[in-house]
């Protein structure tokens, strides 16, 4: 049976992560779902279609523009799907509990206190409920980071190299995700990683690549106080693409269940 709300094939970032999320999610008609960091609605629309009119999907995002965009797509379709502005780390205590909590490309935004944010979030799961979150885990774009680090080392950019190391160290790992789910007493824990190769050409195509720039290359630029030096440095890196190809992201999915009896 074909879907009226499939994952969009033209989204090279959210859709591949959402595919991994759906592989881990145990969904059923009539389920209630809280979808955090919902963005433009990948995979909220698909989730709403699967739970049907007897279910409910509440999709929240901290960015008002994202919520408005998703609402414009929703229009009068799927009336049991609701998009709202909200902070996933500061949800109102009056919010009901859900059968499932999902978050595509969400877990990296739990910083700086990821465990505490996760602990607060799972309080909104019903007994026997499941949480599934996806994120680019530690190891994402490693070949690029190593190339940048080596270039900083060669040029004696010690301060910039230290800042880069701090950015990389801050990224969440699959092992951290697993240990935090275990600390929360969750059951049937699964944490998996699937590689996703990013295609790009050299030069401007690389520097302006929508997947590489947002939240990744920007971190490299922020290691520099001298913006001119940063531009020169990254332009040189961009023209040496073969030295760090392939560029691979790690699609990590973390899944855990609240015990039925607590």
C-alpha positions as CSV (number, residue, x, y, z in Angstrom):
1,X,0.0,0.0,0.0
2,X,1.5,3.3,-1.1
3,X,1.8,6.2,1.3
4,X,0.2,9.6,0.8
5,X,2.9,11.1,3.0
6,X,6.1,9.3,2.2
7,X,9.5,10.5,3.3
8,X,10.5,13.1,0.7
9,X,13.2,11.7,-1.7
10,X,14.6,15.2,-2.4
11,X,15.8,15.7,1.2
12,X,19.4,14.3,1.4
13,X,19.8,14.7,5.1
14,X,16.6,14.4,7.2
15,X,15.2,11.6,5.1
16,X,18.1,9.2,5.4
17,X,18.1,9.7,9.2
18,X,14.3,9.3,9.3
19,X,14.6,6.0,7.5
20,X,16.8,4.7,10.3
21,X,14.4,6.0,12.9
22,X,11.4,4.2,11.3
23,X,13.4,1.0,11.2
24,X,13.7,1.1,15.0
25,X,10.2,2.5,15.8
26,X,7.4,0.1,16.8
27,X,4.4,2.0,15.6
28,X,0.7,1.0,15.7
29,X,-2.6,2.5,14.7
30,X,-4.1,4.7,17.4
31,X,-0.7,5.5,19.0
32,X,0.1,8.8,20.5
33,X,3.5,10.2,19.5
34,X,5.5,13.2,20.7
35,X,7.9,14.2,17.9
36,X,10.7,16.6,19.1
37,X,12.8,18.9,17.0
38,X,10.3,18.2,14.3
39,X,11.6,20.8,11.8
40,X,9.7,20.8,8.5
41,X,7.8,17.6,9.4
42,X,10.2,14.7,8.5
43,X,9.0,12.2,9.7
44,X,6.0,13.7,11.5
45,X,3.7,13.6,8.5
46,X,4.6,9.9,7.8
47,X,4.1,9.1,11.5
48,X,0.6,10.7,11.6
49,X,-0.4,8.7,8.5
50,X,0.7,5.5,10.2
51,X,-1.1,6.1,13.5
52,X,-4.3,7.1,11.8
53,X,-7.2,9.3,12.9
54,X,-7.5,7.4,16.2
55,X,-4.0,8.4,17.1
56,X,-2.3,11.7,17.8
57,X,1.1,13.2,16.8
58,X,2.3,16.4,18.6
59,X,5.3,17.7,16.7
60,X,7.3,20.5,18.5
61,X,10.2,22.6,17.3
62,X,11.9,25.6,19.0
63,X,12.0,27.5,15.7
64,X,8.8,29.4,14.9
65,X,9.6,29.5,11.2
66,X,9.9,25.7,11.0
67,X,6.5,25.3,12.7
68,X,4.9,27.8,10.3
69,X,6.4,26.0,7.3
70,X,5.1,22.6,8.5
71,X,1.7,24.0,9.3
72,X,1.4,25.5,5.7
73,X,2.1,22.0,4.3
74,X,-0.3,20.4,6.7
75,X,-3.2,22.8,5.9
76,X,-6.4,20.8,6.7
77,X,-4.9,17.4,6.2
78,X,-4.3,14.9,9.0
79,X,-6.2,16.8,11.8
80,X,-4.7,14.6,14.4
81,X,-1.2,16.0,13.6
82,X,-0.4,19.2,15.5
83,X,2.7,21.4,15.1
84,X,3.6,23.7,18.0
85,X,6.6,25.9,19.0
86,X,8.2,24.3,22.1
87,X,11.5,23.6,23.8
88,X,12.1,19.9,24.1
89,X,14.4,20.5,27.1
90,X,11.7,22.4,28.9
91,X,8.4,20.8,28.2
92,X,5.4,21.9,30.3
93,X,4.6,19.5,33.2
94,X,1.0,19.4,32.1
95,X,1.8,17.7,28.9
96,X,0.2,14.2,28.7
97,X,2.2,11.0,28.4
98,X,2.7,9.4,25.0
99,X,3.1,5.9,23.7
100,X,6.1,6.9,21.7
101,X,8.6,9.8,21.6
102,X,10.6,10.3,18.4
103,X,13.2,12.9,17.4
104,X,14.9,12.9,14.1
105,X,18.3,14.6,14.1
106,X,17.6,15.7,17.6
107,X,20.0,14.3,20.2
108,X,22.9,16.7,19.3
109,X,20.6,19.6,20.4
110,X,20.4,18.1,23.9
111,X,23.7,19.8,24.8
112,X,25.2,20.7,27.1
113,X,23.5,18.5,29.7
114,X,22.4,15.6,27.4
115,X,21.7,13.1,30.1
116,X,19.5,15.5,32.2
117,X,17.6,16.5,29.0
118,X,17.0,12.9,28.1
119,X,15.9,12.1,31.7
120,X,13.3,14.9,31.6
121,X,12.1,13.8,28.2
122,X,11.4,10.2,29.0
123,X,9.2,11.2,31.9
124,X,6.6,11.9,29.2
125,X,6.5,8.2,28.1
126,X,3.7,5.9,29.2
127,X,4.8,2.7,30.9
128,X,5.8,0.3,28.2
129,X,6.5,3.3,25.8
130,X,9.4,3.6,23.4
131,X,11.7,6.5,22.6
132,X,13.7,6.6,19.3
133,X,16.1,9.4,18.6
134,X,18.5,9.8,15.7
135,X,21.7,12.0,15.4
136,X,25.0,12.1,13.5
137,X,27.2,10.4,16.1
138,X,30.9,10.9,16.9
139,X,32.8,9.7,13.9
140,X,30.7,11.7,11.5
141,X,33.0,13.4,8.9
142,X,36.1,12.0,10.6
143,X,38.2,12.2,7.5
144,X,37.4,15.9,7.1
145,X,38.3,16.7,10.8
146,X,41.6,14.8,10.5
147,X,42.5,16.7,7.4
148,X,41.7,20.0,9.0
149,X,43.6,19.0,12.2
150,X,46.7,17.9,10.2
151,X,46.6,21.2,8.3
152,X,46.4,23.2,11.6
153,X,49.3,21.2,13.0
154,X,51.4,21.9,9.9
155,X,50.7,25.6,10.0
156,X,51.3,25.8,13.8
157,X,47.7,26.9,14.5
158,X,47.8,25.6,18.1
159,X,44.9,27.6,19.5
160,X,42.7,26.8,16.5
161,X,43.6,23.1,16.8
162,X,42.6,23.0,20.5
163,X,39.3,24.7,19.7
164,X,38.6,22.1,16.9
165,X,39.4,19.2,19.4
166,X,36.9,20.7,21.8
167,X,34.1,20.8,19.1
168,X,34.8,17.2,18.1
169,X,34.9,15.9,21.7
170,X,31.6,17.6,22.4
171,X,29.8,15.5,19.8
172,X,27.7,12.6,21.2
173,X,28.8,9.0,20.6
174,X,26.7,5.9,20.2
175,X,28.4,4.5,23.4
176,X,27.2,7.5,25.4
177,X,23.7,7.1,24.1
178,X,23.6,3.5,25.1
179,X,25.0,4.1,28.6
180,X,22.5,6.9,29.3
181,X,19.6,4.7,28.2
182,X,20.9,2.1,30.6
183,X,21.3,4.5,33.4
184,X,17.6,5.5,33.0
185,X,16.6,1.9,33.5
186,X,15.3,1.4,30.0
187,X,14.7,-2.0,28.4
188,X,15.3,-3.5,25.0
189,X,17.9,-1.0,24.3
190,X,19.3,-0.8,20.7
191,X,21.8,1.7,19.5
192,X,22.9,1.3,15.9
193,X,25.0,3.2,13.3
194,X,24.7,3.3,9.6
195,X,27.1,5.1,7.3
196,X,25.9,7.8,4.9
197,X,28.3,9.0,2.3
198,X,28.1,12.7,1.3
199,X,28.8,13.6,-2.3
200,X,30.4,16.9,-3.1
201,X,32.7,18.6,-5.6
202,X,35.7,20.7,-4.6
203,X,36.0,24.4,-3.9
204,X,32.8,26.5,-3.6
205,X,30.5,23.4,-4.0
206,X,32.2,21.9,-0.9
207,X,32.3,25.1,1.2
208,X,28.6,25.8,0.5
209,X,27.3,22.3,0.6
210,X,24.1,22.4,2.6
211,X,24.8,19.3,4.7
212,X,28.5,20.1,5.4
213,X,28.1,23.8,6.1
214,X,25.3,23.9,8.6
215,X,26.6,22.9,12.0
216,X,29.7,21.2,10.7
217,X,31.9,23.4,8.6
218,X,30.7,26.3,10.6
219,X,32.4,24.7,13.6
220,X,35.7,24.7,11.8
221,X,35.3,28.4,10.9
222,X,34.5,29.2,14.5
223,X,37.9,27.9,15.6
224,X,39.5,31.0,14.1
225,X,39.4,34.5,15.5
226,X,40.8,35.8,12.2
227,X,38.1,35.5,9.6
228,X,40.4,36.1,6.7
229,X,42.7,33.4,7.8
230,X,39.7,31.1,8.3
231,X,38.5,31.7,4.7
232,X,42.0,31.1,3.3
233,X,42.5,28.0,5.3
234,X,39.2,26.4,4.4
235,X,39.5,27.3,0.8
236,X,42.8,25.4,0.7
237,X,41.1,22.4,2.3
238,X,38.2,22.5,-0.1
239,X,40.6,22.3,-3.1
240,X,42.1,19.1,-1.7
241,X,38.9,17.0,-1.6
242,X,40.5,13.7,-2.7
243,X,42.7,13.6,0.4
244,X,39.7,13.2,2.7
245,X,37.2,11.5,0.5
246,X,34.9,9.7,1.0
247,X,33.1,12.0,3.5
248,X,30.9,9.8,5.7
249,X,28.3,10.6,8.3
250,X,27.3,8.1,10.9
251,X,23.5,7.8,11.2
252,X,23.0,6.8,14.8
253,X,19.6,5.6,16.1
254,X,19.0,5.1,19.8
255,X,16.0,3.1,21.0
256,X,14.8,2.2,24.5
257,X,11.6,1.2,26.2
258,X,10.2,2.3,29.6
259,X,9.4,-0.9,31.7
260,X,5.7,-1.7,31.7
261,X,5.7,-1.9,35.5
262,X,7.6,0.8,37.4
